Amino acid sequence: MRLPAELLDAIQRVTDKVDRRKLAQATAQITEHYQAADFSAPAITTEAHRAAYLTVRLPATYAAIRHVFSEIRRHSADVEVCSLLDLGAGPGTALFAAAEEFPALAQATLIEADEHWITLGKLLTAESSLPFAPNIQWLKQDLRSGLSCQPHDLLIISYALGELPQPAAEALIRKAWNSAQKFLVIIEPGTRRGFATINAARTTLITNAATLFAPCPHHVACPMALAGDWCHFSQRVERTAQHRQLKGGALGYEDEKFSYVVACKDGVKPAGARIVRHPGKHSGHVQLTLCTPAGRLENKTVTRSSKTLYKQARKAEWGDLWKGDLWNDVGADVLSTARPDVTE
Ligand SMILES: C[S@@+](CC[C@H](N)C(=O)[O-])C[C@H]1O[C@@H](n2cnc3c(N)ncnc32)[C@H](O)[C@@H]1O
């Protein structure tokens, strides 16, 4: 996956204005900050930090957001997303991803506490050819003191919830859920900490009678969490030459790990189990680790003799929905059983 060309060009124009040495220092500082996941003080405070974020973090958060949006589009093709509300929008990453995935998108509201991000986001959108550019509204609001906005079809909180104290995060999720007409998306880094934030958000959503759309195929307690593991997915994203230079990496891509949850109104939950690990594709058989509608983790082996399913399994990727109802088959290797302590 790569950023749209015009967004890459706009980012390049922003970063060209920043001294190379300062940009390299700022990249090291924000990388260290995000690795430490210490949000007691803001990570991004200077022009160089913002330019570094646009170069080395935005492509990855964009890729994770598009992965999740494409999951919504794939499994609810008949639901139109016409409006977007982004909470903790930064430079407007989710807006650019939504514009690629939802052709009916006609209006967007972006809420952000930092006015420098708002200025930069306005610049990036002004330089884009988004057809609904006049209907993009930026609002300066601190999400810790509540949320004041109109309902929108799709709400997103990407890589921002973990920066809020737990009580504020919980209150925000409740308000966001009330303001979502169709979907609420929450994404965090695919670390233990990021997953813990997502799992807590998931519990809040279930307590508020939300229907989970993805990745969970059930509403009982997360079997990954019960097993002491963390549910996360991965999206490959191209690195620009400048990105490689700043991060000192030789590879032309990186794999962004992320955890997420999507809740939907109208109960349009897709049916199937979720593939929660890289499928093991071997000669004559494919091994899948599934999170099943029963709320269990199960290992499945699909052999060449199962013709159609085998074809599906060869194409299956980590994070996909697995529609075969194999989890009822004899021979399932149950890895864990969910306790029904969180129910619909
Ligand atoms: C890591 S950035 C993520 C930006 C964007 N959502 C993305 O996915 O690339 C986190 C953003 O959340 C914003 N943020 C953090 N706490 C906030 C708060 N209390 N109110 C509003 N925005 C906040 C930060 O200013 C920052 O722009």
PDBQT file of the ligand as one rigid body, heavy atoms in Angstrom, charges set to zero:
ROOT
HETATM    1  C1  LIG A 401      -0.593   9.938  16.970  1.00  0.00    +0.000 C 
HETATM    2  S1  LIG A 401      -1.557  11.276  16.446  1.00  0.00    +0.000 S 
HETATM    3  C2  LIG A 401      -2.693  10.446  15.362  1.00  0.00    +0.000 C 
HETATM    4  C3  LIG A 401      -3.176  11.346  14.274  1.00  0.00    +0.000 C 
HETATM    5  C4  LIG A 401      -4.103  10.689  13.254  1.00  0.00    +0.000 C 
HETATM    6  N1  LIG A 401      -5.347  10.299  13.875  1.00  0.00    +0.000 N 
HETATM    7  C5  LIG A 401      -3.440   9.520  12.587  1.00  0.00    +0.000 C 
HETATM    8  O1  LIG A 401      -3.968   8.394  12.708  1.00  0.00    +0.000 OA
HETATM    9  O2  LIG A 401      -2.414   9.677  11.930  1.00  0.00    +0.000 OA
HETATM   10  C6  LIG A 401      -2.598  11.598  17.856  1.00  0.00    +0.000 C 
HETATM   11  C7  LIG A 401      -3.406  12.860  17.672  1.00  0.00    +0.000 C 
HETATM   12  O3  LIG A 401      -4.362  12.949  18.718  1.00  0.00    +0.000 OA
HETATM   13  C8  LIG A 401      -4.400  14.292  19.147  1.00  0.00    +0.000 C 
HETATM   14  N2  LIG A 401      -4.881  14.359  20.518  1.00  0.00    +0.000 N 
HETATM   15  C9  LIG A 401      -4.299  13.784  21.613  1.00  0.00    +0.000 A 
HETATM   16  N3  LIG A 401      -4.994  14.106  22.724  1.00  0.00    +0.000 NA
HETATM   17  C10 LIG A 401      -6.024  14.878  22.314  1.00  0.00    +0.000 A 
HETATM   18  C11 LIG A 401      -7.082  15.524  22.998  1.00  0.00    +0.000 A 
HETATM   19  N4  LIG A 401      -7.196  15.441  24.329  1.00  0.00    +0.000 N 
HETATM   20  N5  LIG A 401      -7.981  16.240  22.277  1.00  0.00    +0.000 NA
HETATM   21  C12 LIG A 401      -7.873  16.315  20.931  1.00  0.00    +0.000 A 
HETATM   22  N6  LIG A 401      -6.872  15.750  20.222  1.00  0.00    +0.000 NA
HETATM   23  C13 LIG A 401      -5.969  15.037  20.916  1.00  0.00    +0.000 A 
HETATM   24  C14 LIG A 401      -2.949  14.761  19.047  1.00  0.00    +0.000 C 
HETATM   25  O4  LIG A 401      -2.849  16.180  19.045  1.00  0.00    +0.000 OA
HETATM   26  C15 LIG A 401      -2.538  14.117  17.740  1.00  0.00    +0.000 C 
HETATM   27  O5  LIG A 401      -2.795  14.930  16.648  1.00  0.00    +0.000 OA
ENDROOT
TORSDOF 0
